[in-house]
């Protein structure tokens, strides 16, 4: 792509803004939801008390993806899925929520690490699943069943449900 | 001097990713860790390339749009340096006067929309020079940054011997040790890749004559064993390049012949020391001072010895703390010194110690003239000895005086000097008429001749023979050098001479009192009051010093034996003194006759006889 002349920059910006407005007029609703990684969910139950579910999570509502995020805890009466990346309507509860895994996954949830490292599914070759790092669209993660068998299991579940 | 394309002693930066090799594994680990924490710790021994790993290796993994890295060094105060560095990047002028570090970072992020990586390089400086308050304030800042959920990561780069100091941080920042990477010295296989890839890179373009050359270089650098010191490797490649470039030709070629011509790594390091001292002279202080300072790291036998930082400061207190720090920083950064555990430092190689031990430093020059005094008409001293008042007439001991001056004044590795010799050899005259009139022109000098009368004085007993108090400084030091209403200065160098030390062994018979005496002297040395101690003793009491040595272990290290004057020396004393008294010796037979009269059976000139004889001769 050729260089942009200085006097064209403003025009390009305005054009870009117009295009973005069109896109966001359709997907702007997404801003009402919060993306979060759910790591391990613990059961908190003592005698005479209603059980509660402690979700170890990372709220991902920053522009810079996972840079600088902190692990947090959410206790709720409902529970969602372990090691998942979900969209929440309300940061105080996991119900309702939409589980995006395994199409979006957080490697740090799978490996028990702090913080977050989000990948999205890009392709499948034989038994190998390919993911790309959201931060830079460059780094990849290949899952073959030997590493992170849960992801393979989840994909197999989808295949059985929709394709069999 | 040919400029070489190697990084030499500088760390690799973002622009050097093309020539940064051999650390792929570590870079990948660091990169992966950066996703798993907001606080990373990179540690390793000096010279392993920690800074390069972060500033070149890790930075190279990110697109420039994904990384806004800010490197912070302590300078005078880490908290101030941190804020100053952040302000430097506020090109939009968005900071407000009351902004704390977290607000500044948030503001920078809004201006640049790039994740911020704060790299605290050479973090050990906080523990070397910082105060507890500075440390506490910094911990507070870091804690607040981490809790603020800012788009920012913190990387602390520290020498591993200071890792333990971070445990005080752990109370406030429990995750500080969670994600850490140790940078190890490089393996042979990786070093080979570094050599081959670096030399073949576009920036450097050196041809290797064959595959074996890289191996030969590694053998030279490792001296046939162990892992590869990157500093040595860089120094060696740099030298090879310069020599190869001198050969001329279109291409720079490294071959086995050239590698062998360069010699051993120790030869290269010795040249390297010279070059670094030249840089020292340009950037820091005089070469002379640099050399003298480095000599502190050399033992009497010309080998390297580790020294604690505080002992370096004590050995040359006249430099002051800041100069010591600057020197230390320079020589550590230029890889002449290597930091060890427990705040100790040593020369990187024994070859440097040997070179330093063979290099003479001029030191403080001895004043040639002595203050003019009213002199007596008879230049000989009869039974007595020469004192400062007759220094102008003290002949025949120029060489001894100079040697003693150098030992006392310029050889500061040990702060005590032992002067010994047989009875009647002129030790006291050498001290009082040779050394003292010269030293007194430069430093405050105290002189104490021990005697039976002195031991009978209650005040002497109290000062030297009673149990030493945990007083700081010793009272006898105050007596010699103290000024009313002022505390004794440790900045000012002092010289204390104790003559006729043998008297203490003759007259002090109680072992407890002797021990107190030793402890007083030991306290003078150990207390680091910037006082040099000169002890003068007769030969036959030398053995008694063994006990004193257990209190002052270095007491025998710096010594000078005063020998009898030979006939030529004695003749000079006679001739020059007679010349002063406007007499002359007519012919050699007369001089021979005089010398014969003052020479003992063993052929040695007895100076007491000489003085007595000449005094009488002149008086009649």
Interface residues (C-beta under 8 A of the other chain):
Chain A: X62 X63 X64 X66 X67 X68 X69 X70 X107 X108 X113 X114 X115 X116 X117 X135 X136 X138
Chain B: X35 X36 X37 X38 X62 X63 X66 X109 X113 X114 X115 X146 X147 X149 X150 X151 X152 X153 X175 X178
